[in-house]
Amino acid sequence: MTAASSLPPLDVARAPEGGEIGAVQSGWRLALREFTTNRLAVTGAGILLFFLLFSFVGPVLYHGNYLTSELVSTNLGPGAGHPLGTSNQGYDELALLMKGGQAALEVGFFSAAIAIGIGALYGAISGLVGGIVDALLMRVVDVFLSIPFLFIVLIVAVRFGASVLSLSLLIGGFSWLVPARLVRGEVLALRVRDFVAAARVAGAGQTRLIARHLLPNAIGVVIVNVTFQVADAILAIAALGFLGFGLQWPNQDWGDLLSNGVSYLQDGYWWQVYPVGACIVLVVMACNLVGDAARDSLDVRLRRR
Amino acid sequence: MIGYIVRRIGTSIVVLVGVSVFIFALLHAIYPSPAIDVLGARANTALIVAWNKQNGFDDPWLVQYLRYMGHLLGGNLGYSYKLNQSVTALFGEVWARSAWLSGASLVLSLVIAIPLGVYQAVRRNTFGDYVVTGLAFGVYAMPVFFLGLILIQVFALSLHWFSFEGSQSTSLLSIIADPRAMTLPIVTLTLLTVASFSRYIRSSAMDVLAQDYIKVVRAKGLPERLVLVRHLLRNACLPIVTLVGLSIPALLAGNLITETLFNYKGLGLLFYTALQNVDYNVLLAYTLIGALLTVIGNLVADIALTVADPRIRLA
């Protein structure tokens, strides 16, 4: 039932003798192996890979119309020439899905990179310096965490218009708080360890300590967090698009497509609603699966370290 | 204990001041003055300057902040130049509707999530557990509006059981008495919350199940039902206190989207219309209230947890 009882019995003949140093596998390789044996994780990674190809390679192979409205072919059901039907403007739904996928993935990964970048640095400095600076920096995090994220993002997006870049900056700029806390926690635990003391004795400055010794060791929690950040960002941009404050034409995002389709729900134009909904759910679910598995495999790495 | 609570309230006030300064400064930087909205797009510069001076919009922002906060403490949330009403009156009209929607779905989701999580922990790694976990995972990855859409399609458009719109009545009593209109909005928010709560309760109940005292009460022959109700539930529910306290931002966001989707005139829909009209004072006031609720939620969760769990004595 517990982890201990499921371990294989100790093979005395093959166990290393005291003092013997076997070929120790690196923690990262262990983590990777644990990850790849997790079927759900591989499925999640596969789904993500599929959507990357679908959104970025797809448009090269499939040329659908998503730019000029064709009033003769509005609201067509799936059929020849339009595998997923057309929208109320006569755009090809499959081409729109690819276009929307680009926006979702770009904003997702870009804003996660921004959030992780700011958060890791902020957390590392806060944890390493400690004392009153740490207390102050963490109160700032408390303040930002109390701001209703969606409200502020909406207000700023409405005023300045939404593009992939501005949305990424905006979402990233308000989601570095959790990574900052995680990294600070790791750094607090790491900075009292011997190797940090050794580096300090060898003359390493604060910058070198952070860049060379602390961040690389705290990176595990950050990697796990990236996946959840991507999922949250994709949900956020979908919500923005649905409320009508998302990317501006000719850019399209999935939330935008959904809100267009909603008006025709009563007419039974299911192809305008369910494929795009399924895309959002699948991508977000895939990110969560990868994140959960990454956390589990990281636990393995930490256990054997 | 008292010392901890006092200190915790102290930090909350500091955080509140910080949040309000940040939100006010940000919105002030985005929308310096509502003069154009009041005077019209063709007002000349001299008129705008004069209006700004008359209404105090040319003061330094810190002065404006202090004045605004002074009014706020007196219950005056400013004036909506778009709707020509005080924001306090606007919020007063609709807040009960939002409270009913959010409150009912929060209570309902606890009533569902707690037994569900315990069931999953007791029957872990069985077929039932996998089904529930899979469903929760799917709903968890779903945007609120897509979940609501599916419910509308199935239960309103296909089956005609419920209305696709929230209640339009202005009296809270008739809203409560109108399940045909209110079931879908409440269920949408509930499902969303259940999906995230049940995961936490499952893992918390599993931790408790592995404790020695559960083995002891089982060994002395207590019926399983009593083991669960009397011994497991109380300890497994501790994280709920924190969960509910921390879920307020998510609830507010869900509320905004659900009210928009179901055209239910509460605070969320008011905020949405204010976004479209750029109704500055409504945006500012609701964002500040959201921040206030979040801080209070965190504070109450922390204090409630120390009261409920004597093992937690934070220094």
Interface residues (C-beta under 8 A of the other chain):
Chain A: M1 T2 R139 V140 D142 V143 F144 L145 S146 I147 P148 F149 L150 F151 I152 L154 I155 V156 V158 R159 F160 A231 L235 A238 A239 F242 L243 G244 F245 G255 L258 S259 V262 L265 Q266 V273 G277 I280 V281 L282 V284 M285 N288 L289
Chain B: T11 V14 V15 L16 G18 V19 F22 I23 L26 L27 I30 Y31 F137 G138 Y140 A141 M142 P143 V144 F145 F146 L149 I150 I152 Q153 L157 A210 P249 L252 A253 L256 I257 T260 F271 Y272 L275 Q276 V278 L283 Y286 T287 G290 A291 T294 V295 N298
